[in-house]
Amino acid sequence: MVVAKVAEAPSPREDRQVLHHDGLAKENEAAPPAPEAMDTDNRSVSPSTLAAEKARLHEQGILLERWLADNENNLYPTREMKDRIALDLKTTYMHVNRWFANRRRKHSKRVKSTSQKQQADQAADAQNTGSPTDPEAAKALTTTRIVEEILHSFAKGW
């Protein structure tokens, strides 16, 4: 009796190649772990670790705000500046880059809401005082009121 030896098929993980940023596969390098093997359950992280991470991120935010104030609210630092900030804060360039993008978005919303609020306040003031916000219109209204007073005076017969 002849027994045939069945070759064992390699697992899908073993024959996978790793692609690097240049698009080339490197041999003899281990593939990254499968997503199902990664620990994505936050419950396994202790509350003190989460609190420490939150405190670290808060401190980085304060330092970035301070940097922004010291640099004349420059919302567009160069790549080199962002790299330097990331090194100083012991974080990644992407974190710093995203922080500045979010800060620009927040700033534009503040500017927009402030200008809308000012326009609304001016319109409310104009309605309360009866005077328009446009200087030319205010001048015309003043002239109209003066003319009305003069006509009213003549009508009374002085």
Disulfide bonds with the S-S distance in Angstrom:
none
